[in-house]
């Protein structure tokens, strides 16, 4: 084969491979708000072709209209707030690091009920030495502004993880105390209330998700009835009294670690993170170690992934207490 013919053959082959790769990429893109998912009764990986990877992914949060999805991508030594959004052609963009993240370790994003803010935790410098890790960003003209810090207790405590009601009440946790608190806005700052005491909890807890109307809370807990390392619990605010927290049980909780609950604003989809392994790797003596390496490079490797399912169980559990 002549050199000119060989060059033409190589160029043609590369073009075919490029088209094939482009077709596969296009094919994998999701469409419609909320990724077009339908509520299901068993936990399913959320958009694994777009989100799941060999790193830890957790704290998934949808904007109220379902056209933006933010979550934490965690690697050894750092964490980033990552996002994907619905594009004008009705496909979802490839995930990118958020415009307000990437320099410091940022994690735990949660949309406010009106979608105008994202609350998150960060390792950003704290010049006043107050050990609050909580920040928020506001959107103006379609762009996120500079992050602003939230100091709730005003003390040197490890404040993390903000979840907000419609009236602006903030639920957060202090990991150094393994407790959940709520901060009620007042003229001079915030009135801090210990939710742990109101719930009657005597075990470590964190990751609070408070419903917009403050009628239920889901959180991560480490009770004696735990299925594994950490489980998700729920409590209902009925007549201004919180019910005794109930372990959400299987299939939500497992022998592994579950955390970071979130419910979409329309109340239809429940999202959480788990490090459960879907398909255990079966190995044999003298098997090539590359099979283990290959498995670890995928998302089914024991790191955190984001799952979704129907949120109908919440109303069902609530009716049990109302009766």
N, C-alpha and C positions, 0 to 999 in steps of 0.2 A: 504494500500500500504506500502510495506516495505521501510525502510530508504534508502537502496541502490537503489531500483527502483525509489523512489522519487527524489533522487539526479540525476539519469540518465535522468529522465523526465525534470527536471529543466535545466540541461546542454543542452539537446537537444533543448528545447524551446528557450534558449538564443542564441544558434547557428542559429536557424531559423530566429529569430528576427534580429540577426547581419547580416545575409546574405541579409535579406530583406532591412535593412537599407543601406547596402553597395550598393545594386542594385539601390536604390532610389538615393543615392549620385552620383553613376556613371551616372545614367540616366540624372541627372540635369546638368552635365558638358557640356559646349559648345565646339565646334570644329571650326577649320579653322581660318585664319587671320581675323581680324576685327569681331570676334565672329560669322563669317558666315552670318552677317546680310545683307539684301538687302535694298537699299534706298527706302523709302516710302514717300508718299506725306503728311502724317499726323504724328505729333510727337508720338513716341513710347518710352516706358521705355527701356533703354539700359540694356540688360542682367540682368533683375531684380532678377532671381534666383541666380545670382552670386554677384551682386553689391548692389542692393537695400536693405536697412535695416532701422531700426527705427531712426538711426542717420541722420545727414545732410551729403549727398554726392554731391559733385559738382566739377567743374573744371576737367572734363574728358579729357584726351589727349592720343591719339594713337601714337606709334612710326610710322615712315614713312612706314614700311613694314607691319604694323598691327599686329605684334606679341607680343607687350607689351602695356598695358593700365595702366596709372597712374591717380589717382584722389585724392581728399581730403575727408577724413572721419573726420567730425567735431562733437565733443561732448562738453557739457558744461565745460569750463575751459581748453580745449586743442583741438588740431587738428593734424591729422597725414596724411602724404602722403602714400597712400596705392597703391598696384599694384597687377596685375595678369598678367601672361605671358603664351604664347602658349608652351606646353611641347612637347618633342619628340614624344609622342604617339598621337599628334594632338588634345589634350584636353587642356583646360585652367586650370591653377592652382587656388586653393582657394586663395582669396586675403590675402595678408600679408602687414605689415608695411614695407615700403622701408628701405633698409639698411642704408640710410643716414638720416632717420627720426626716431621719437619715443621719443627723449629726450626733445626737445623743441616743441613749437607749430609751425608746418609747414603746408603750404597750397599753393594753386594756382600753381600746377605744369604745365609746358608747354614745350613740346619737341621743340628743334630747328629743322629747316627744314631738316638738315642732320642726325638727330637722335643721334648725338654724345653728346648732352648736354640736361639736363633738367633744366630749369630756375624755381625758386620757391621763395615764400616769407616765412619769418621765424621770430620768436621772439628771435633768438639766441642772446647771449650777443654782445654788440657793444662797444668794449674798447675805440674807438676813439670818442665816443659820437655822431657820425654822424648817423642820424636816418634813414638810408636806410635799408629796410627790404628785399632787393633783393639779392638772392644767385643763384649759379648754381653748378651742378656737371657734371663731364665729365666721360665717360666710357673708360676703358682701359682693354684689355684682358677679356672682358665680365663682368667686375666689375665696380661699381661706385666708384670713388675716393672721397677724402674728399671735402666737399662743400667749395666753394670760394665765397667771398662777392663781390658784384658789387656796387660801389659808383658812381652814375651818375651825380647828380648836385653838389656834394661836400658840400652841405648845410644841415642844421639840419631840413630836411623835411621828411615826411612820404612817402617814395617811395615804391610802391608796384607793383606787377604784370607785369612781363616782357614777351613780345611777340616779336619774332625776325624774321627779313627778311633774305633772302639768303646771302646778303652782310654784315650781322652783325649789321644792324641798329636795335636799341632796342626801342620798344614802351612800355611805362609804365604810370602809373597814380600816382598822389599825392592826396590822399584822403583829406588831410587837405585843399587843394585848389579845390577839386572836378574837376580836370582837367587832360587831357591826354597830354603827351609830347613824343617826340622822341629824342633819343640820337644817334648822328652820331659819330662814332669812329674817333678820330684824334690822332696825335702823343702824344700830351700832355694830353689827356683825352677824353672827349666827348663834342661835340657841342650840346646844348640843344635847341630844337625848340618846341614852344607851338602849338600843333596840334589843341587845342580848338579854337584858334583864326582863324586858317586856315579853320576850319570846319564852322565857324560862329555860334558856339553853345553858348547859353546863359542859359543852364541848367546844373545841376550836371551830371558828367559822369565818367566812370571808366571801368575796365575789358576790356582793348583793345585786340582784336585779329587782328593782321595785317597779310595779306596774304604774302606768301613767296616772291612774286614779287612786293609787296607793291602797288598792284593795287586796293585793297579795304580794308576797316577796318570795323569790327563789334564790337560794344561796348554796355555796359549797360548805359542807360540814364534815366533821370527823367524829361522828357519834359511835356508840357501842354497837349500833345496828348497821354499821357501814358494810357494804358489800366488798369493799376493797380499800384502797389507800384514801380516797376522798369521794364523797357522794354528793348528790344534789338533793336538797330538801325544800319543802314548800310550806308556807304558813299563810293563813287568810285573815284579813282585818275585817271582822264582823262585829258591828255595833261598837266600834272603837276598841275592840279587844282582839289580840292576836291568838289564833289557835295554836295548839302545841305543834311544833314543826314535824312534818311527816316525811320520811324517806320516800323519794319518788320510785324507788325499787326498779326492778327489771321491766322492760328492756333498756331503760335510760341508764341506770347505774349498773356497774359490772364489777368484776374482781379487780379491775384496773382503776384508773384515776379519771374522774369526771369533774368538770369545772366550767366556769364562765357561761352562765345561762343568759339567754336573751329571747324575748318574744316580740315578733313583729307588731307594729302599731295596730294592725287590723285584728290582732289576736288569733291569727290562724296558724302561724308557724313557730315552732319552738326550736331554738338553736342552742347547741352546747358543744363543748370540746371533750375529747376522750383520747387516751393513748392505747385503747384496745387494739389488738391485732386481729385483723379479719381472717387472714389465711396464715396459719402457723407454718413456718418453713420446716419441711421434713428433710433431714440430711441423713446420709449414710456414711459408714466408715470409709475412709480413703477417697471420699468425694472431693472434687475440686473446690477449693475455698472460694473461687470466683462466684459460685452460685450464692454464697452467703453475702459477698460484697455486692452483687447485683441486687439482691433483695433489700439490703440496707440502703441502697441508693434510691429506692422507691419510697412511696409514702406509707406503705404498710410495714413499718419497721419499729413500732413501739413508741414513736414520737407522737405528739398531739396532732389530731386532725379535727376538723369541724364537721359536725353532724346536724341533721335536721329531721323533724318529724311533725306531725300534727300537734297543735297545742290544745286540742279538744279535751284532753285529760284534765286540764286545769278547771274548766267549768264543771266537769263531772265530779272532781274531788270537792269543789266548793259546794255543790248541791248536797253532798253527803253531810256537810257541816250545817247547812241551812235546815235540813230535815231534822 
